[in-house]
């Protein structure tokens, strides 16, 4: 067989018949079993988050499946190409599926783990005993991030929308505040001295986060759902010596992704295997229903990751 079914950002959500990718030097071919659905996929469809130069326009930033050369179950971080029956991926961006983890659950791990690790560890330098606020703790990234921060030894305060979602987040062993409440006052009640670090997944106005920060606090912004502009009190920023970082993962060079994945896997995969960290599947859709899956992500605020069966 020389062709496969796939879904691109310009296919009108129709499966197309396209050539199976030929692995380049340093790449392997994966028979895709499942693909994770991310908000970044929505942005790609909308034209605001295109794939890096030279990358495929097939949607999908992570996948699980079987290595064609060895038959081993693997999960992989992709620049694109997950919404397909086969994907070629740099071997350094491939991880083994943790023992005891199903292939559908494995598809929920690579993008969230790499993003959470690169921000919590590399950017925010979260240390044991520090307090971390995770703005958006119930989604595909947030559910992994709160568990990772907890395992790093931090005190974790997360936010989520609604009583039920907060209850689900608390079941992961962290504190949670409803988005609809006065977050500033609630965080101050829980942490009068201020939080040391913020991972902002929902794209809040960064200026609104400054009153929550301890001296030498750090903020990492990884989304812009709340808008592309912010109003910042420069005086507060200076007095508290607060640093603000904006980051993305997809456009990083391969060697940086390799470093992130190697360190994240060494720390986290044993914790997936013994259940200290667990991937959470919100819902599964067949590949042909990718549009419905993206609509579900856009409109329903799923708890955990939406996954495609490829």
C-alpha positions in Angstrom: 0.0 0.0 0.0 1.4 3.4 -1.0 -1.4 5.7 0.1 -3.1 6.5 3.3 -6.1 8.5 4.6 -5.4 11.8 6.3 -7.0 15.2 7.1 -5.3 18.5 6.3 -6.1 22.0 7.5 -7.6 22.8 4.0 -9.5 19.6 3.3 -12.9 20.9 4.4 -12.8 18.2 7.1 -12.9 15.5 4.4 -10.5 12.6 4.6 -8.1 12.7 1.6 -6.1 9.9 0.0 -2.4 10.9 0.1 1.0 9.3 -0.1 2.4 7.6 2.9 5.3 9.8 4.1 8.8 8.5 3.4 11.0 8.9 6.5 13.9 11.2 6.0 17.3 10.6 7.6 16.8 10.4 11.4 13.1 9.7 11.1 10.9 6.7 11.6 7.5 5.7 10.3 4.7 5.1 12.7 1.4 3.3 12.0 -0.8 5.7 13.8 -3.4 4.3 16.2 -4.6 7.4 17.9 -4.0 11.2 17.6 -4.4 13.8 20.3 -6.7 16.8 19.5 -5.4 20.2 20.7 -6.6 23.7 20.6 -3.6 24.5 18.4 -5.3 22.3 15.8 -8.2 24.7 15.9 -5.8 27.6 15.4 -4.2 25.9 12.5 -7.6 25.4 10.8 -8.4 29.1 11.4 -5.1 30.1 9.8 -3.6 31.7 12.9 -1.1 28.9 13.8 0.4 27.4 10.6 2.8 24.5 10.6 6.5 25.4 10.6 8.2 25.8 7.1 8.5 22.4 5.4 6.1 20.6 7.7 3.0 18.8 6.4 -0.4 20.5 6.5 -1.9 17.3 7.9 -3.3 18.3 11.3 -2.1 16.7 14.6 0.7 17.5 17.0 0.9 14.1 18.8 0.1 10.5 18.1 0.5 7.0 19.4 0.9 3.8 17.4 3.4 1.2 16.3 6.9 1.6 14.9 7.0 0.1 11.4 10.6 -1.0 11.8 10.4 -2.7 15.2 6.8 -3.2 15.9 7.1 -1.5 19.3 4.3 0.7 20.7 5.3 4.3 20.8 4.0 7.8 21.3 5.4 10.8 19.5 5.6 14.6 19.5 4.9 15.9 15.9 5.2 19.2 14.1 2.2 18.1 12.1 0.8 14.9 10.6 -1.0 13.1 13.4 -4.5 13.0 11.8 -3.5 10.2 9.5 -2.9 6.5 9.2 0.9 6.9 9.1 3.3 9.6 10.3 7.0 10.1 9.8 8.6 11.6 12.8 12.2 12.4 14.0 13.2 9.4 16.1 14.4 11.7 18.9 10.8 12.9 19.3 9.5 9.3 19.9 9.0 7.9 23.4 8.0 4.4 24.5 4.5 3.9 25.7 4.6 3.6 29.5 3.9 0.1 30.8 0.2 -0.3 31.6 -0.8 2.7 29.4 -3.2 2.0 26.5 -2.5 3.4 23.1 -5.4 5.7 23.2 -4.3 7.1 26.6 -0.7 7.4 25.2 -1.9 9.8 22.5 -2.8 12.2 25.3 0.7 12.5 26.6 3.4 13.9 24.3 2.3 17.4 23.6 1.0 18.1 27.1 4.0 16.6 28.8 6.6 18.4 26.6 4.8 21.7 27.0 4.3 21.4 30.7 7.9 20.3 31.3 9.5 23.0 29.1 7.5 25.7 31.0 7.4 24.4 34.5 11.0 23.3 34.6 13.0 25.1 31.9 11.2 28.5 31.9 9.7 28.9 35.4 12.3 26.8 37.2 9.7 25.5 39.7 11.4 24.3 42.8 10.2 22.0 45.6 8.1 23.9 48.1 7.2 26.8 45.8 3.6 27.7 45.0 2.4 27.4 41.4 -0.8 28.7 39.9 -2.0 26.9 36.8 -4.6 29.0 35.0 -6.6 26.3 33.2 -6.1 23.1 35.1 -8.8 21.0 33.6 -8.0 20.7 29.9 -5.7 18.5 27.8 -2.6 20.4 28.9 -3.8 21.5 32.4 -4.6 18.0 33.7 -1.0 16.9 32.9 0.6 20.2 34.1 -1.1 20.1 37.6 0.1 16.5 38.1 3.6 17.3 36.9 3.9 20.4 39.1 2.7 18.4 42.1 5.3 15.7 41.4 8.0 18.4 41.2 7.2 19.1 44.9 5.3 22.3 44.4 2.1 23.4 46.1 -0.4 23.6 43.2 -3.4 25.9 42.9 -5.3 25.4 39.7 -8.3 27.2 38.2 -11.2 25.6 36.3 -14.7 26.5 35.1 -17.5 25.3 37.3 -18.0 23.2 40.4 -17.8 19.8 38.7 -14.6 20.6 36.9 -13.0 21.9 40.0 -14.0 18.7 41.8 -12.3 16.7 39.1 -9.2 18.8 39.3 -9.1 18.4 43.1 -9.2 14.7 42.6 -5.7 15.0 41.0 -4.4 16.1 44.4 -4.2 19.9 44.0 -6.2 22.9 45.1 -8.7 24.4 42.6 -10.6 27.7 42.3 -13.6 28.3 40.1 -12.9 30.7 37.1 -16.2 32.4 37.9 -15.1 33.5 41.4 -12.8 36.4 42.3 -9.5 34.6 41.6 -7.3 37.4 43.0 -9.0 37.3 46.4 -9.3 33.5 46.5 -5.6 33.1 45.7 -4.7 35.6 48.3 -6.8 33.7 50.9 -4.9 30.5 50.0 -1.5 32.1 49.6 -1.2 35.5 51.3 2.5 35.8 50.4 1.7 35.4 46.7 2.5 32.6 44.2 6.0 32.0 43.0 5.1 31.0 39.4 2.1 31.0 37.0 1.5 28.8 34.0 -1.1 30.6 32.1 -2.9 28.1 29.8 -6.1 30.1 29.3 -4.5 33.3 28.0 -5.6 35.6 30.8 -4.7 39.3 30.8 -1.2 39.1 32.3 -1.8 42.4 34.1 -4.5 40.7 36.2 -2.0 38.2 37.4 0.5 40.6 38.8 -1.3 41.2 42.1 -1.1 37.5 42.8 2.7 37.3 42.5 5.3 36.9 45.2 8.6 38.8 44.9 10.7 37.4 42.1 7.6 35.7 40.7 7.6 34.2 37.1 4.8 34.0 34.6 4.8 31.8 31.5 2.0 32.4 28.9 1.3 29.6 26.5 -2.1 30.6 25.1 -4.1 33.7 24.0 -7.7 32.6 24.4 -8.3 35.6 26.6 -6.9 38.0 23.9 -3.7 39.1 22.3 -3.2 42.2 24.4 -2.6 42.9 28.1 -2.4 45.9 30.4 0.6 45.7 32.7 1.4 47.8 35.8 5.1 48.4 35.1 5.6 49.7 38.7 4.4 46.5 40.2 6.4 44.5 37.7 9.6 46.3 38.8 9.0 46.4 42.5 8.3 42.7 42.7 10.9 41.8 40.1 8.4 39.8 38.2 9.4 38.2 34.9 7.0 37.3 32.1 7.7 34.8 29.4 5.8 33.9 26.3 6.5 30.4 24.8 5.6 28.0 22.1 6.7 24.4 21.5 5.9 23.6 17.9 8.4 25.9 16.2 11.4 25.0 18.3 14.3 23.3 16.5 14.5 19.5 16.7 17.5 19.5 19.0 15.5 21.6 21.6 12.6 19.3 21.4 14.9 16.3 21.9 16.3 17.8 25.0 12.9 18.6 26.4 11.5 15.1 25.7 14.6 13.3 27.0 14.4 15.1 30.4 10.6 15.0 30.6 10.5 11.3 29.8 13.2 10.4 32.4 11.2 12.2 35.1 7.6 11.5 34.1 7.4 8.1 32.4 8.1 6.1 35.6 5.3 8.2 37.2 2.9 7.3 34.4 3.8 3.6 34.9 3.1 3.6 38.6 0.0 5.8 38.4 1.4 9.0 40.1 0.6 10.8 36.8 -2.2 9.6 34.6 -3.4 10.8 31.2 -7.1 11.6 31.1 -9.3 10.9 28.1 -12.3 13.2 27.8 -13.8 11.5 24.7 -12.8 9.6 21.5 -13.9 10.2 18.0 -13.1 8.3 14.7 -10.7 10.1 12.4 -13.5 10.8 9.9 -15.2 12.8 12.7 -12.3 15.2 13.3 -14.5 18.2 12.7 -16.9 17.1 15.5 -13.9 16.4 17.7 -12.6 20.0 17.2 -16.1 21.4 17.7 -16.3 19.5 20.9 -12.9 20.9 22.1 -14.0 24.4 21.1 -17.4 24.4 22.8 -17.6 22.0 25.7 -14.4 22.6 27.7 -13.6 18.9 28.0 -11.9 17.5 31.1 -8.7 16.0 29.8 -7.8 15.2 26.2 -10.0 14.4 23.2 -8.5 11.6 21.1 -9.0 10.5 17.5 -9.0 6.8 16.6 -7.0 6.6 13.3 
